[in-house]
Amino acid sequence: MVDKIDEKINKLFEVVRKQKEEVEAAEKEAKQSWKTKCSIVVPFARDDKPVNLQTATEPVLKNVVIGLLKHRDYNNEAEQLLGIERADKYEGFTYEDWFADCKKRITMLNLKTKKEKLALAEQGLNAIVSPEQRRAMELERITASLGI
């Protein structure tokens, strides 16, 4: 019975380890430079207060993207209708750059939540590890650190 529980715990530790690796990869991506100035007046918004993408919440980011999509589509249609050169930018940056910065902020928000969940899961697993399993895990950690 204890062996089956230890097996399940080991599998869960492996899941936590893989998810931690995913979080680390996402953190590296989130540390890349912003593509825009990160301050935007949302097109078609009721007010003209600028939004700071670096501190925006998920609902605010969604509204920013909705406004940008509307602006891009209406702008493209107007340029076609008038037969003028296409300017695929808003406030000096491409729409794709604005979208990338919004996605980056969403990633940052999700990372915080995921890290907290992983820490709780790991803490819970550590609390139920048997002494024999803890000993085996420590031996494995030492062996890995020595490159054996």
DRENDO-1510 file (C-alpha; in Angstrom, 1 decimal, always signed):
<recs>
REC; n; res; u; v; w
REC; 1; MET; +0.0; +0.0; +0.0 .
REC; 2; VAL; +2.8; +2.4; +1.0 .
REC; 3; ASP; +4.6; +1.6; -2.3 .
REC; 4; LYS; +1.6; +2.6; -4.4 .
REC; 5; ILE; +1.2; +5.9; -2.5 .
REC; 6; ASP; +4.9; +6.6; -3.0 .
REC; 7; GLU; +4.6; +5.8; -6.7 .
REC; 8; LYS; +1.7; +8.3; -7.0 .
REC; 9; ILE; +3.7; +10.9; -5.1 .
REC; 10; ASN; +6.7; +10.4; -7.4 .
REC; 11; LYS; +4.5; +10.8; -10.5 .
REC; 12; LEU; +3.0; +14.0; -9.0 .
REC; 13; PHE; +6.5; +15.3; -8.2 .
REC; 14; GLU; +7.4; +14.7; -11.9 .
REC; 15; VAL; +4.3; +16.6; -13.1 .
REC; 16; VAL; +5.3; +19.5; -10.8 .
REC; 17; ARG; +8.9; +19.4; -12.1 .
REC; 18; LYS; +7.7; +19.5; -15.7 .
REC; 19; GLN; +5.3; +22.4; -15.0 .
REC; 20; LYS; +8.1; +24.3; -13.3 .
REC; 21; GLU; +10.2; +23.9; -16.4 .
REC; 22; GLU; +7.3; +25.3; -18.5 .
REC; 23; VAL; +7.0; +28.2; -16.1 .
REC; 24; GLU; +10.7; +28.9; -16.4 .
REC; 25; ALA; +10.5; +28.9; -20.2 .
REC; 26; ALA; +7.5; +31.3; -20.0 .
REC; 27; GLU; +9.4; +33.6; -17.6 .
REC; 28; LYS; +12.3; +33.8; -20.1 .
REC; 29; GLU; +9.8; +34.8; -22.8 .
REC; 30; ALA; +8.2; +37.4; -20.5 .
REC; 31; LYS; +11.5; +39.0; -19.8 .
REC; 32; GLN; +12.0; +40.0; -23.4 .
REC; 33; SER; +11.7; +43.6; -24.3 .
REC; 34; TRP; +8.3; +45.3; -24.8 .
REC; 35; LYS; +7.6; +46.0; -28.5 .
REC; 36; THR; +5.7; +49.2; -27.9 .
REC; 37; LYS; +5.7; +52.2; -25.5 .
REC; 38; CYS; +3.1; +50.2; -23.4 .
REC; 39; SER; +0.9; +53.3; -23.0 .
REC; 40; ILE; -2.2; +53.3; -25.3 .
REC; 41; VAL; -5.3; +55.3; -25.7 .
REC; 42; VAL; -7.8; +52.6; -26.6 .
REC; 43; PRO; -9.6; +53.2; -29.9 .
REC; 44; PHE; -13.4; +53.5; -29.6 .
REC; 45; ALA; -13.2; +53.6; -25.8 .
REC; 46; ARG; -15.6; +55.8; -23.9 .
REC; 47; ASP; -12.8; +57.8; -22.3 .
REC; 48; ASP; -9.5; +58.8; -23.7 .
REC; 49; LYS; -7.3; +57.9; -20.7 .
REC; 50; PRO; -4.2; +56.0; -21.6 .
REC; 51; VAL; -3.8; +52.4; -20.5 .
REC; 52; ASN; -0.5; +51.1; -19.2 .
REC; 53; LEU; -0.1; +47.6; -20.6 .
REC; 54; GLN; +2.6; +46.7; -18.0 .
REC; 55; THR; +0.0; +47.0; -15.2 .
REC; 56; ALA; -3.2; +46.3; -17.0 .
REC; 57; THR; -5.6; +43.5; -15.8 .
REC; 58; GLU; -7.0; +40.8; -18.1 .
REC; 59; PRO; -10.3; +42.5; -18.8 .
REC; 60; VAL; -8.6; +45.8; -19.6 .
REC; 61; LEU; -6.2; +44.0; -22.0 .
REC; 62; LYS; -9.2; +42.3; -23.7 .
REC; 63; ASN; -10.8; +45.8; -24.2 .
REC; 64; VAL; -7.5; +47.1; -25.6 .
REC; 65; VAL; -7.4; +44.2; -28.2 .
REC; 66; ILE; -11.0; +44.7; -29.1 .
REC; 67; GLY; -10.4; +48.4; -29.7 .
REC; 68; LEU; -7.3; +47.7; -31.8 .
REC; 69; LEU; -9.1; +45.0; -33.9 .
REC; 70; LYS; -12.0; +47.4; -34.6 .
REC; 71; HIS; -9.6; +50.2; -35.5 .
REC; 72; ARG; -7.5; +48.0; -37.7 .
REC; 73; ASP; -10.5; +46.7; -39.6 .
REC; 74; TYR; -12.2; +50.0; -40.0 .
REC; 75; ASN; -8.9; +51.7; -40.9 .
REC; 76; ASN; -8.2; +49.1; -43.6 .
REC; 77; GLU; -11.7; +49.3; -45.0 .
REC; 78; ALA; -11.4; +53.1; -45.2 .
REC; 79; GLU; -8.0; +53.0; -46.9 .
REC; 80; GLN; -9.4; +50.5; -49.5 .
REC; 81; LEU; -12.5; +52.6; -50.0 .
REC; 82; LEU; -10.5; +55.8; -50.5 .
REC; 83; GLY; -7.7; +54.0; -52.5 .
REC; 84; ILE; -4.9; +55.3; -50.3 .
REC; 85; GLU; -1.8; +53.6; -49.1 .
REC; 86; ARG; -2.3; +51.2; -46.2 .
REC; 87; ALA; -0.8; +52.3; -42.9 .
REC; 88; ASP; -0.9; +49.2; -40.7 .
REC; 89; LYS; -0.1; +51.1; -37.5 .
REC; 90; TYR; -1.7; +52.6; -34.4 .
REC; 91; GLU; +0.1; +55.3; -32.4 .
REC; 92; GLY; +3.3; +54.6; -34.3 .
REC; 93; PHE; +3.5; +50.8; -33.7 .
REC; 94; THR; +2.1; +47.9; -35.7 .
REC; 95; TYR; -1.0; +46.2; -34.5 .
REC; 96; GLU; +1.0; +43.0; -34.2 .
REC; 97; ASP; +3.4; +44.7; -31.8 .
REC; 98; TRP; +0.4; +45.9; -29.6 .
REC; 99; PHE; -1.1; +42.4; -29.7 .
REC; 100; ALA; +2.3; +40.9; -28.7 .
REC; 101; ASP; +2.6; +43.2; -25.7 .
REC; 102; CYS; -0.9; +42.4; -24.6 .
REC; 103; LYS; -0.1; +38.7; -24.8 .
REC; 104; LYS; +3.1; +39.2; -22.9 .
REC; 105; ARG; +1.2; +40.9; -20.0 .
REC; 106; ILE; -1.4; +38.0; -20.0 .
REC; 107; THR; +1.5; +35.6; -19.8 .
REC; 108; MET; +2.9; +37.5; -16.8 .
REC; 109; LEU; -0.4; +37.4; -15.1 .
REC; 110; ASN; -0.8; +33.7; -15.7 .
REC; 111; LEU; +2.7; +33.0; -14.5 .
REC; 112; LYS; +2.1; +34.4; -11.1 .
REC; 113; THR; -1.0; +32.2; -10.6 .
REC; 114; LYS; +0.7; +29.1; -11.9 .
REC; 115; LYS; +3.7; +29.6; -9.7 .
REC; 116; GLU; +1.5; +29.9; -6.6 .
REC; 117; LYS; -0.4; +26.8; -7.5 .
REC; 118; LEU; +2.8; +24.8; -8.1 .
REC; 119; ALA; +4.3; +26.0; -4.8 .
REC; 120; LEU; +1.2; +24.8; -2.9 .
REC; 121; ALA; +1.2; +21.5; -4.7 .
REC; 122; GLU; +4.9; +20.9; -4.0 .
REC; 123; GLN; +4.4; +21.9; -0.3 .
REC; 124; GLY; +1.5; +19.5; +0.0 .
REC; 125; LEU; +3.5; +16.7; -1.6 .
REC; 126; ASN; +6.5; +17.3; +0.6 .
REC; 127; ALA; +4.2; +17.1; +3.6 .
REC; 128; ILE; +3.1; +13.5; +2.8 .
REC; 129; VAL; +6.3; +12.0; +1.6 .
REC; 130; SER; +7.3; +9.0; +3.7 .
REC; 131; PRO; +10.7; +9.0; +5.4 .
REC; 132; GLU; +12.0; +6.2; +3.1 .
REC; 133; GLN; +10.9; +8.1; +0.0 .
REC; 134; ARG; +12.4; +11.4; +1.3 .
REC; 135; ARG; +15.7; +9.6; +1.8 .
REC; 136; ALA; +15.5; +8.2; -1.8 .
REC; 137; MET; +14.7; +11.6; -3.2 .
REC; 138; GLU; +17.6; +13.2; -1.3 .
REC; 139; LEU; +20.0; +10.5; -2.6 .
REC; 140; GLU; +18.7; +11.1; -6.1 .
REC; 141; ARG; +19.2; +14.8; -5.8 .
REC; 142; ILE; +22.8; +14.4; -4.5 .
REC; 143; THR; +23.6; +11.9; -7.2 .
REC; 144; ALA; +22.3; +14.3; -9.9 .
REC; 145; SER; +24.2; +17.2; -8.4 .
REC; 146; LEU; +27.5; +15.2; -8.6 .
REC; 147; GLY; +26.8; +14.2; -12.2 .
REC; 148; ILE; +26.7; +10.5; -11.5 .
</recs>
